[in-house]
C-alpha cells in the first residue's frame, strides 16, 4: 500500500510494469499471476491496466497471515495472470526499459 500522498500518480503502475518486464526479459518467465482480494478494487484496476486478465475468483481462499487469535482468515480472492507478451508490448514503455537497464547493469 502506498502512502495516500503518493496514490493515483502512476507509481505503482510504473514499478509493476518495470518488474513484469524484468521478469519476462531477464528471468525468462512465461506466466506471471497475482492474487487480489475481491474488495481491493485499486489493485484489480492495476492488474487490468498492466494487461493481466482475471482468470477466476477463489471463494473463501485462505490467506498467508493469521488473525490475532491464530486462526487463518478466509477471503474472496481474484486471480489475475499474464503470459509472456510479444515484443510489441515490451516496446510500449521504452523509458522504463531504459531505466531498468541502467539500474540493473
C-alpha positions, 0 to 999 in steps of 0.5 A, a space after each residue: 500500500 502506498 502512502 495516500 500522498 503518493 496514490 493515483 500518480 502512476 507509481 505503482 503502475 510504473 514499478 509493476 510494469 518495470 518488474 513484469 518486464 524484468 521478469 519476462 526479459 531477464 528471468 525468462 518467465 512465461 506466466 506471471 499471476 497475482 492474487 487480489 482480494 475481491 474488495 481491493 478494487 485499486 489493485 484489480 484496476 492495476 492488474 487490468 491496466 498492466 494487461 493481466 486478465 482475471 482468470 477466476 475468483 477463489 471463494 473463501 481462499 485462505 490467506 498467508 497471515 493469521 488473525 490475532 487469535 491464530 486462526 487463518 482468515 478466509 477471503 474472496 480472492 481474484 486471480 489475475 495472470 499474464 503470459 509472456 507478451 510479444 515484443 510489441 508490448 515490451 516496446 510500449 514503455 521504452 523509458 522504463 526499459 531504459 531505466 531498468 537497464 541502467 539500474 540493473 547493469 
